[in-house]
């Protein structure tokens, strides 16, 4: 079994203090401070290259910060089995010969332990997680045969099987059609009911405003973090996107269009 790190219930599920990350003379994040509580759903928005993926990797313990610290329920990020990190689909090798059920079982490794065979109860947990996201009928399908929406639902099932308390999803809605996006957002509603904290990186400011509790506007620095109507103002969006975005007023708030800043994701992310 993996060692279970003690959680202090009196501490925020995620506490980031003065976080900075630099590499190759490039500053990805500078002096970022915020905290989240259990069950919150937060959208992380900002132009391409703003450091969103870097932030997720540091929180997940995949990348070390240059300065500052990250704490999960009072303890450092490394070694936690309660954090589920879902990378961008472009960063996943979908040719890997694994079935849907096998991918979800990977989320149980922290519970099962390395070099140990899963028990019947672990497989029961896997199939319950797949059923929760309506993917159990496809348990034996190869992961690369799935649609984009089905792949994201599989990763959500893996987070459920992992018994994650903090889920980080990097651009999970990118490239999905509207029904698939709605299916993923509905699944996030179920996670909220279970008091699971979720951070989602997205470029859709309309969805960020209407479907999330709080919004983090990021461009290497933390521009603003709070309720959508406080964050997604013209002044804040212009600070984040500069002259690379056209702004229009819509029924669901101000939306940034034609973002051309730093085309493509961060090279190191």
C-alpha positions in Angstrom: 0.0 0.0 0.0 1.1 3.6 -0.6 1.5 5.6 2.7 -1.6 7.7 3.4 -0.6 11.3 4.2 -2.5 12.7 7.1 -5.1 15.3 6.2 -6.0 18.1 8.6 -9.7 18.7 8.2 -9.3 22.3 9.6 -7.0 23.2 6.6 -8.1 24.1 3.1 -8.2 21.2 0.6 -5.7 23.3 -1.4 -3.5 26.1 -0.1 -1.1 27.8 -2.5 1.3 30.4 -1.1 3.6 32.7 -3.1 4.1 30.1 -5.8 6.6 30.9 -8.6 7.8 28.6 -11.4 10.6 29.4 -13.8 12.6 27.4 -16.4 15.0 28.3 -19.1 14.9 32.0 -18.1 11.1 32.0 -18.6 8.7 32.8 -15.8 5.6 30.5 -16.0 4.0 31.6 -12.7 4.9 34.5 -10.4 3.8 34.9 -6.8 0.5 33.0 -7.0 -1.5 32.8 -3.7 -5.0 31.3 -3.3 -6.9 28.5 -1.4 -9.8 26.3 -2.1 -12.3 24.5 0.2 -13.9 21.1 -0.2 -16.6 20.8 -2.9 -15.7 24.0 -4.7 -15.7 24.0 -8.5 -13.2 26.5 -10.0 -12.6 27.5 -13.6 -9.0 28.6 -14.5 -9.0 30.9 -17.5 -6.5 33.0 -19.3 -4.7 33.1 -22.7 -2.6 30.3 -24.1 0.8 30.2 -22.4 -0.6 31.8 -19.2 0.7 29.0 -16.9 -2.5 27.1 -16.4 -1.0 23.7 -17.1 2.1 24.5 -15.0 -0.2 25.3 -12.0 -1.9 22.0 -12.3 1.3 20.1 -12.5 2.7 21.8 -9.5 -0.4 21.1 -7.5 -0.4 17.5 -8.6 3.2 17.1 -7.5 4.5 16.4 -11.0 6.5 19.6 -11.2 8.5 21.4 -8.4 8.0 25.1 -7.8 10.9 27.5 -8.0 9.6 29.3 -4.9 6.6 29.2 -2.6 4.6 26.1 -1.4 1.6 24.0 -2.1 -0.3 22.2 0.6 -3.1 19.7 0.4 -5.1 19.6 3.6 -2.1 20.9 5.4 0.6 18.7 3.8 2.9 19.0 0.8 1.6 17.8 -2.6 3.8 14.8 -3.2 2.6 11.4 -2.2 -1.1 12.2 -2.0 -3.4 9.6 -3.5 -6.3 12.0 -3.2 -5.3 14.1 -6.2 -6.5 13.1 -9.7 -4.8 14.9 -12.5 -6.4 14.7 -16.0 -4.0 16.2 -18.6 -4.9 17.6 -22.0 -6.0 14.8 -24.4 -3.2 15.8 -26.7 -0.7 14.8 -24.1 -2.1 11.2 -23.8 -0.9 8.3 -25.9 -4.2 6.9 -27.0 -2.5 4.0 -28.8 -1.5 2.5 -25.4 -3.0 -1.0 -25.4 -5.3 -0.7 -22.4 -9.0 -1.3 -22.0 -11.3 1.3 -20.4 -11.5 -0.8 -17.3 -7.7 -1.1 -17.1 -7.3 2.7 -17.3 -9.8 3.2 -14.5 -8.1 0.5 -12.4 -4.9 2.6 -12.7 -6.6 5.0 -10.3 -6.7 2.2 -7.7 -2.9 1.7 -7.6 -2.6 3.9 -4.6 -5.2 1.8 -2.7 -4.0 -1.6 -4.0 -0.3 -1.0 -3.8 2.5 -1.5 -6.3 3.1 -5.1 -7.5 -0.1 -6.3 -5.9 -3.1 -7.8 -7.8 -6.4 -6.0 -7.6 -9.0 -7.7 -5.4 -12.5 -8.4 -6.3 -13.5 -5.3 -4.3 -11.2 -3.2 -6.4 -12.9 -4.4 -9.6 -16.3 -3.7 -8.0 -15.1 -0.1 -7.3 -13.9 0.2 -10.9 -17.2 -0.9 -12.4 -19.2 1.2 -10.0 -17.1 4.2 -11.1 -17.7 3.3 -14.8 -21.4 3.0 -14.1 -21.5 6.4 -12.5 -20.3 8.0 -15.7 -22.3 5.7 -18.0 -19.3 3.9 -19.4 -19.6 0.4 -17.9 -20.9 -1.1 -21.2 -17.6 0.0 -22.8 -15.4 -1.5 -20.0 -13.6 -3.8 -22.4 -13.1 -1.3 -25.3 -9.6 -0.1 -26.1 -9.2 3.5 -24.8 -8.1 4.8 -28.3 -11.3 3.6 -29.8 -13.4 6.0 -27.8 -14.7 9.5 -28.7 -13.2 12.5 -27.0 -16.2 12.8 -24.6 -16.0 9.1 -23.7 -12.3 9.4 -23.0 -12.9 12.3 -20.6 -15.7 10.3 -18.9 -13.2 7.4 -18.5 -10.7 9.7 -16.8 -13.5 11.0 -14.5 -14.3 7.3 -13.6 -10.6 6.8 -12.8 -10.8 9.8 -10.4 -13.8 8.3 -8.8 -12.1 4.9 -8.5 -9.1 6.6 -7.0 -11.4 8.1 -4.4 -9.9 11.5 -5.2 -10.8 14.6 -3.2 -9.2 17.1 -5.6 -9.6 16.7 -9.4 -7.5 18.8 -11.8 -8.8 18.8 -15.4 -6.7 20.5 -18.0 -8.9 21.6 -21.0 -11.3 18.6 -20.7 -13.9 20.3 -22.9 -11.6 21.3 -25.7 -12.7 19.8 -29.0 -15.9 18.2 -27.7 -19.3 18.9 -29.2 -22.0 20.6 -27.1 -23.7 17.4 -26.0 -20.4 15.9 -24.8 -19.5 19.1 -23.0 -22.9 19.1 -21.2 -22.4 15.4 -20.3 -19.0 16.2 -18.7 -20.4 19.3 -16.8 -23.3 17.2 -15.5 -20.8 14.7 -14.2 -19.0 17.5 -12.4 -22.3 18.3 -10.7 -22.2 14.8 -9.2 -18.7 15.4 -8.0 -19.9 18.5 -6.2 -22.5 16.5 -4.4 -19.7 14.3 -3.1 -17.8 17.3 -1.8 -15.0 16.7 -4.4 -13.1 19.8 -5.3 -12.6 20.4 -9.0 -10.3 22.8 -10.9 -10.9 23.0 -14.7 -8.8 24.9 -17.2 -11.0 26.2 -19.9 -11.1 28.9 -22.7 -14.9 29.2 -22.6 -15.6 32.2 -20.5 -19.3 31.8 -20.8 -19.2 28.4 -19.2 -16.8 29.7 -16.6 -19.3 32.3 -15.7 -22.4 30.1 -15.6 -21.2 26.7 -14.5 -18.5 27.4 -11.8 -18.5 28.7 -8.3 -15.4 30.8 -8.7 -13.1 31.8 -11.6 -9.3 32.2 -11.5 -8.0 34.7 -14.2 -4.4 33.9 -14.8 -1.6 35.2 -17.0 1.6 34.2 -15.2 0.3 36.3 -12.3 -3.0 35.9 -10.6 -5.1 38.7 -12.2 -8.2 38.1 -10.1 -9.8 35.2 -8.2 -13.4 35.2 -7.0 -17.1 35.1 -8.1 -17.5 35.1 -12.0 -19.1 38.6 -12.0 -16.2 40.1 -10.1 -13.5 38.4 -12.2 -14.8 38.5 -15.8 -15.0 42.3 -16.2 -13.7 44.2 -19.2 -10.8 45.7 -17.1 -9.6 42.4 -15.8 -9.9 40.6 -19.2 -7.9 43.4 -20.9 -5.2 43.0 -18.2 -5.1 39.2 -18.9 -5.5 39.1 -22.7 -4.2 42.6 -23.6 -4.7 43.6 -27.2 -5.0 40.0 -28.4 -8.7 39.7 -27.6 -11.9 41.4 -28.8 -14.4 41.9 -26.0 -18.2 41.8 -26.4 -21.0 42.1 -23.9 -23.2 39.0 -23.8 -26.2 37.9 -21.8 -24.0 35.7 -19.6 -21.3 38.3 -19.1 -18.3 39.6 -20.9 -16.6 37.1 -23.3 -13.1 37.2 -24.8 -13.0 36.3 -28.5 -10.2 35.8 -31.0 -7.5 35.2 -28.4 -4.3 35.0 -30.3 -1.8 35.5 -27.5 1.0 33.0 -27.5 -0.6 30.6 -30.0 -0.3 27.0 -28.7 0.0 25.7 -25.2 3.1 26.3 -23.1 6.0 24.4 -24.7 7.0 22.9 -21.3 3.5 22.0 -20.3 
